[in-house]
Amino acid sequence: RNFSERTMSKIIDAVSIVMACGDEIFAIQRQNFLTAFPGYWAFPGGKVEVGDESFSLEHPLTSSLEARLFGAAVREGQEELGIDLRREIIEGRVRNVDFLGLAITPDFNPFRFATYFFKIDFNEKVEFVVDRNEAFIAEWMRCDELLDQFKKGQILAVPPVVKVIETLSKAPQTQEIKDLN
């Protein structure tokens, strides 16, 4: 393919859910048989689908969020973790919901995503029912421990995920990260 074809590859909207509680985050190691980023550490999430706005929630914690994007986060939370984020918010178990930032896959990659990172700040750690077709490992971890494993070359992660982990290890209360690319 020539350069102009390569830079015109379709960009797919996706969401990534950063579940946080104190200085810990919930991270997963993707299954090795997955097509995109097998074996990489990431946060739960996936592609935005038609109709995702129906999963959204009108609430003071979500009023500034785009309905289709937050709806996708709610749907992905149900599919991958067995959690209803709407109920968690309504019942007061969520302290804050923040749009952390946007990362767009570089144009040299055959799979391009515009990934919207949301941070869900829980009052207490939640026990998830993890979809093992998606996650090989899924656990609450301290950001600094996860970052240390990355720096030692023990785990793989894409740059935006590393930036989220680095930022939250220094400042767990961060509500926005300006440039995730």
N, C-alpha and C positions, 0 to 999 in steps of 0.2 A: 504493500500500500504506500502511496505517496504521503508526504507530510500533511497536506491539507485534509486528506481523508482521515488520517490518524488523529488530528486535533479536533475532528468533528464527531468523535465517538459520543454516543448517547450517554448523558449523565442521569443516573437514577437516584431519586431521593430516597434516603434511608434515615433511620433513627438509631441512636445508641443511648442506652439508659445506664447512667452512672448512679448506682444505689450507694448511698453513703450513710454512715452512722459514726459520729465522732471522727476518729482518725483512721477509720477502716472503710474500705469500699468492697463491693461484691464484684469479683472478676471471674471470668471463665477462660479456660483453655479450649479453643475450638477443636472439634473432632478432626482427626487426621484424614478422614475420607471426604471432608467437605471440599467443594470446588474452589471457593474463595478463601484464601488465607488459612489453609489447614494447619492445625497445631499452634496457631498464633493465640496469644492472650488478648482478650478484648472485653467489651462489656456487652450484655445482652442487647439484642435489637435486630433490625432487619429492614427490608424494603417497605416504603410507604405504599399502600394499596388503595385502589379506588374504594371509597366508602369509609375510610378510616375516621373521618370527622364524626361519624356516628358513635365512636368509642370515646370521644372527648368528654369533658366535664366542665360545666359552668360553675366556677368556684373562685373565691378570692385568690387562692394560691395558683390558679391556672388562667386567670383573666388576661394576662399579657401574652399567652402562648397561642400559636396558630393551631386551630382545632384539628386539622388533618394530620399535623405532625405529632401533637400530643396524643391524638387518638391512635396513631400508629404505635406510639410508645406503650399505651395502655394495652392494645391488642397483642403486641409482642411480649409484654410482661405476662399476659395470660397464657400465651402459647408456650413460651420458653421457661417460665418460672412458676406458673400456676398461681399468680397473684393478681388481684383486681386492684390496680392502683387507685381507681376511683373510690372504692370502698375504704382503702387505707387513708385517703385524703379526707373523706367525709367523716370517718370515725376518729380523726385527730391523731393518727399514728405518724403522719408526715408533717415535719416542721416547715419544709420549704420545697418548692419546685422551681428550678431555674433552668433557663436556656443557657447552657455554658458557652456554646459556640458552634461554628460550622467549619467542617473540613471537606475539601473537594479533592478527590483522587487526581494525581497528576495525569496529564494527557498521554503519557507514554504507556499507561496501564491499559490493558484490554478491557478490564472491568472498571467503569468509572462511577463513583458515587458522590453525591452531595450529602454528607452525613451530618445530621443535626444532633448534637450532644445535649441531653437533658440530665440534670442532676436532681435526684430525688433524695432529700435529706430526711431520714427516718429518726424518730425518737428512740427506738430500740431496734436491735438487729432482728431481721425477719428470717424465718425458716422458709426457704423456697422449695418447690417441687420441680426439680430441674429436668428439662427435656434432654435425655442422654443422646439423642440423635444430633443435638447441637453442641453440647458441652461434654468434654472428656473430664475436666476438672471444673468445679464451680464452688467458690468459697469466699467468705469474708476474709480480707487480708488487710494488714496495715500498708498504707501507700509506700512508706519508706522501705518495707521488706520486699514488696513487689518491684520497686525501682532498683533495689540492690541486686535482685536476681537478674533483672534486665542488664544492668551495667556489668555483671559478671558473665554475661553471655549464656545464662542458664535458661532464658525464655526468649521467645520472639514476640514482638509487638510492632504495629505500624506507628509512624511518628506522631499522629494526633493522639493516639492512646497513651504513648509515652509522655507527651506534653501534659495530658490530663493528670496522669499519675504524679509526675514531677511537681506540677502546680499544687495539687491537693496534698502532697506530702509536706510542702512548705506552709501551706495555708488551707487547712481543711474547710474553712468557711467560704472559700472562693465561690462567687456566684456567676462570674463571666470570665472567659479566657478569650482575649482579643483575636489572636491569630493562631488557629489550630493547624494551618497548612504547613 
